Amino acid sequence: MSREGTQSDNIAAAAVAISMLVALYFVLIAVPNDAYQGPVQRIFYIHLSMWLPTFAAFGIVGVSSMLFLWRRDRRWDHLATSSAELGLLFCTLGLATGCIWAKPIWGTWWTWDPRLTLTLVLWMIYAAYLLLRSLATNPDQGAVLAAILGVSGVVDLYLVNRAVYWWRGIHPAVVVNKGGGSGLQDPMMRITLGLCMLAFFLLFSWLLRLRVRTARIEDDIDRLRHEVLSAV
Amino acid sequence: MLAILWKDLLVELRTKETLASLFLLGTLLLLVLSFAFDPSHPLHEASAPGVLWVAIIFSGTIGINRTLLRERENDCFAGLLLAPIDRGTLFLAKAAVNFILLTVSEMFLVPLFIFFFNLPFLATIARLILIVPLTTLGFAAIATLFSAVSLQTRAREIMLPLLMLPLATPLFLAAVQTTTALLSATPLDQVSHWFKLTVTFDVLFLVVGWLTFEYAVAE
C-alpha cells in the first residue's frame, strides 16, 4: 500500500475516533434528560443515527448492483457486497437499540408498527442477499445473482413501505412531525442528534472504505491463486 | 414464446405431477392451519384469509421450483438457452406457465377453502375473482425470476422462499388485506389502493424479470 494511503487512513481513523468520543460525551453527559422519558431517551440519539448509514448502504447496494449488471466491472460488485454487509450491521444495531428503547417506553420489545416491519423486511432481504452470495455454486455467478436481488430489493422498497404503512401505525415522529413541530425541544438535543448522526455516518464511510479495499484484495488473491495454479 | 408455453403445458397435461403436488400440498396446508387455529374459536373466521394465502403461497413456492427443475433434469435447459429466442421472452413464457398452473390449482383450492370455512359459495367466488389472479400473476413473476436464481445455488429448495418472500411482502399484505375486506363485504372502492399496489407489483416484477432473467440463467 502506498504511503499516502496509510496517511489518509490514519486521518480517517482519527476523525472517526474523535467524532465518536465527542458524540458519546454529548449523549451521556452534556444533553439534558428528557422531561417525560428520563435517561432512557438518551439511547434514541444512537438509535436514530443508525438509520442514515442503513438506508445509505441499501441505496448503494441497489445502485452499484445495477451498474455491475450493466458494466460487469468487479469494482461495483465489491462496493455492493461491502455495503450490504455494513447495511445489515447498522440495521441490526438499529433494531436492537430500538427494542431497548421500546421496552420501557412502549412497554413491549416489539410491535408491528410500519417502520419496524419495514426494517425487518429490509433486514431479511439483505440477509438473504449475503446468504445467496455464500451459497452460489460459483462466485462469479454469485455476484450476478446477488446483483439481481440488489436491484429487486431497491425497486421493491417503495412498495414495501406503502404496504406496511397501510397495514398499521404508532411510531413517534421524532424529528419533525406532521404539524411541523419537533419532539426534541431543547437545542442541546438537536445538537447532540446532529453530532451523533455525523459520527456514525463517518464510522460507516470509514468501514465501507476498509471493507471495499479488503474485497479488492481478496479478489486479487483469488486471481493470483488461479494464475499460479494454472501455471503449475 | 407460445411454443415453450405449449411444450410445458403439454408435459404437465401428460404427467400432471406439478398440478397434483400443488393441489395436494395446498389442501394439506389448509388442513394443518385449521389445526393451528382452533375451529371452534370465534377468531377462526378472522384467520380465514391468512390461511388461504399461506396455503396458496407455500404450495406455490414449492411447486414452482418444479417447472425449472424439470428442464434441469436432462440438461434441457441448455437446449432452451441455445434456442434463438430472447431470454426475456423465455422468462415471460415460464412465468405464464407458472401462472396457469397456479391458477388451475387455485380453482380447486378456493372452493375447498370455501367448503372448510363454511362460506357462501357464489358470493365468495365473485368477491375473490379479481384479487386472486392479480396476486397470482405477481407471485408467478417473482417466483419465476428467483427460482432461476436459486437454481444456481447449493441449497436451492430453501433459497427460493428466502429470496422471494421478503420481496413479496407488499403482494401478500395486499392479498390478505383485500381478502379480509372482501369477505366481510366491504365495498370495493375502500380497498382500491391495495388493488393498485398489487397491479404495480405485477408490472414491476414482470419488467424486472424480463430485464434481468438473462443474467440469472447465463452459465
Chai-1 contact restraints between the chains, C-beta under 6 A:
chainA,res_idxA,chainB,res_idxB,connection_type,confidence,min_distance_angstrom,max_distance_angstrom,comment,restraint_id
A,L69,B,Y215,contact,1.0,0.0,6.0,A-B,restraint_1
A,V121,B,P166,contact,1.0,0.0,6.0,A-B,restraint_2
A,V121,B,T169,contact,1.0,0.0,6.0,A-B,restraint_3
A,M124,B,P166,contact,1.0,0.0,6.0,A-B,restraint_4
A,I125,B,P166,contact,1.0,0.0,6.0,A-B,restraint_5
A,A128,B,L162,contact,1.0,0.0,6.0,A-B,restraint_6
A,A128,B,L163,contact,1.0,0.0,6.0,A-B,restraint_7
A,L135,B,T153,contact,1.0,0.0,6.0,A-B,restraint_8
A,L135,B,R154,contact,1.0,0.0,6.0,A-B,restraint_9
A,L135,B,A155,contact,1.0,0.0,6.0,A-B,restraint_10
A,A136,B,T153,contact,1.0,0.0,6.0,A-B,restraint_11
A,T137,B,Q152,contact,1.0,0.0,6.0,A-B,restraint_12
A,Q141,B,Q152,contact,1.0,0.0,6.0,A-B,restraint_13
A,V144,B,Y215,contact,1.0,0.0,6.0,A-B,restraint_14
A,L145,B,V149,contact,1.0,0.0,6.0,A-B,restraint_15
A,I148,B,V149,contact,1.0,0.0,6.0,A-B,restraint_16
A,I148,B,T212,contact,1.0,0.0,6.0,A-B,restraint_17
A,I148,B,Y215,contact,1.0,0.0,6.0,A-B,restraint_18
A,I148,B,A216,contact,1.0,0.0,6.0,A-B,restraint_19
A,S152,B,L167,contact,1.0,0.0,6.0,A-B,restraint_20
A,S152,B,V208,contact,1.0,0.0,6.0,A-B,restraint_21
A,D156,B,L167,contact,1.0,0.0,6.0,A-B,restraint_22
A,L159,B,P170,contact,1.0,0.0,6.0,A-B,restraint_23
A,L159,B,F201,contact,1.0,0.0,6.0,A-B,restraint_24
A,V160,B,T169,contact,1.0,0.0,6.0,A-B,restraint_25
A,V160,B,P170,contact,1.0,0.0,6.0,A-B,restraint_26
A,A163,B,P170,contact,1.0,0.0,6.0,A-B,restraint_27
A,A163,B,L173,contact,1.0,0.0,6.0,A-B,restraint_28
A,W167,B,L173,contact,1.0,0.0,6.0,A-B,restraint_29
